[in-house]
Amino acid sequence: MFAADFRVLLTAAYEDFANVWSFEGPDCFNVGKLRGHNAQITAISVLKDTPLAISADEIGFIKTWDLRTLNCV
């Protein structure tokens, strides 16, 4: 899911974390991972007109992320 206002792309692929990709400058690069789920992430969405992203996993947990203060590890 691309968050145009923050120029980041959030991706997840059969894992319990989401990758955060930055589009600062001419290149795209991985700036870290959003960790906090204990099961495979099944959905990621950015809430329109807000700085919030939401991720959900296969066992029903939902997490919110503030794109202004991403703490990637």
N, C-alpha and C positions, 0 to 999 in steps of 0.2 A: 504494500500500500504506500503510495507516494504522498508525502505531505509537502505540497508546493510552498506554503508559507515558510517552512523551516528547511526546505531543500534537502530532505532526507527521505530515504526509502526504507521501509521496514519489511523484512522477509523472514519466513520460517519454512523449514522443509523437514518434516518428520523428526523434529527435535523439540526439546523443552525450553528453548530460548529463541529470541528473535534477533536477527542481525540488523544492524543499523548502518546504512550506507549514506555517505555524504556526497553532495554534488557541488561543493565549493570549488570554484575554479573550473578548469577544462576537464578534469578527471573525476571519476567516481572511485571512492575508496571506503573500505570498511572501517568504521570508527569504534566498533565494539558490539557487545551483545547485551540484550535486555534479559536478565535472568530473574526467575521468580516462580516459574511454573514447575510442577512436579510430574507433568505428563505432556505429551505431544501437543503443540499448539495447532489448533484447527482453524482459527480465524484471527485476522487482524484488520482493524478499521480505524480511520482517523475521523473524529467527529467534526463535521463541517462548521466553520466559523469559530472553532475553539482550538486551543493548543493541546488537546487531549487525543491520545490513541488508546484503543482498547484491544486486548488480546484475550482469547478464550482457548481453553484446552479441552482435551477429549474426556476428562472426568468432571467437567462442569465448572471449573474455576475461571473467574474473569478478573483480569487485572487492568488497571488504568495507568497510563504513563503520561507525564507532562513533558511535552516535546521541548519546552523552554529549558528544562533542567534535566535532560537525560544524563543519567549516571551510568555510563556503559562500562562494563568490566569484561 
